[in-house]
Amino acid sequence: MSIRIGIDLGGTKIEGRAFDAHGQEIDRLRVPTPREDYSGTIDAIVDVARSLEVRAGEQGTVGVGIPGSVVRSTGLVKNANSTWLNGRAIEVDLTKRMGREVRCANDANCLAVSEATDGAGAGYGVVFGVIVGTGCGGGISINGRVHNGPNGLAGEWGHNPLPRQTEAEWPGPVCYCGRLSCIEMWCCGTGLERDFRTVTGRVMRGPEIVAASEAGDADAEAAIVRLEDRLAKSLATIYNSLDPDCIVLGGGLSQLDRLYTNLPPLISTYTFGGPVETPIKKAVHGDASGVRGAAWLWPAATD
């Protein structure tokens, strides 16, 4: 099988891409995610994979990035914000339907592997990938391979509580996981929108807040400054625990160029011992990083 198929299972869309043996994209396909419908989700993933194979004229390996983790001891998904996946044996079910092995991994881990292979993290041993989009999550790549951990929890940085909370941040919003003030509730697009609404009483979408800030709106600028501070103190915990060789940001908010200037000095105020040197880079492959990393689950696991 000379083609590799990567599929990114998102909360609203399922995107599949086919790559040749050299990693060049040869086709892509996107369909809506059947929300709250596990069987429908399995059907949609299989249909995307098979459609790409038919169009390519050959079978390929199939890797799927999911918004959660597969626990190796049980084979069941946990911690997915697409909650209809939790407690389901998605890897087993997809393997049965495809008639051959399908590999699944956390979508942020897929981002980390993709960027470590031939993106912003290429040449670095330990890459921490961060998705800062609608939600927020992390993934770890070590020497180009996904690091899941025995409990499937490696990189689940977004479900630690926001560190060094201020009085205004306490006690924080309830996360979908049931706990209070998870990083994911603060350091993402929806967190930015909620914070802006709470502080100002104004309702704006994330891109609108960014545009308003760039146009000189003081409230919007203050909201983004708060976001940067929260992201910095949250990432400082990664420096203090993992100390990666490179951090790569993906997702919609990663397009904010100011983050790459403002975050490093802010992080240094929160890390143990002061200034740190680890580079923070924008994902080279952008929105394609997750789906590319899913395709790379095969070479990363077998080379």
Order of alpha helices (4+ residues) and beta strands (2+ residues): beta-beta-beta-alpha-beta-beta-beta-alpha-beta-alpha-beta-beta-beta-alpha-alpha-alpha-beta-alpha-beta-alpha-alpha
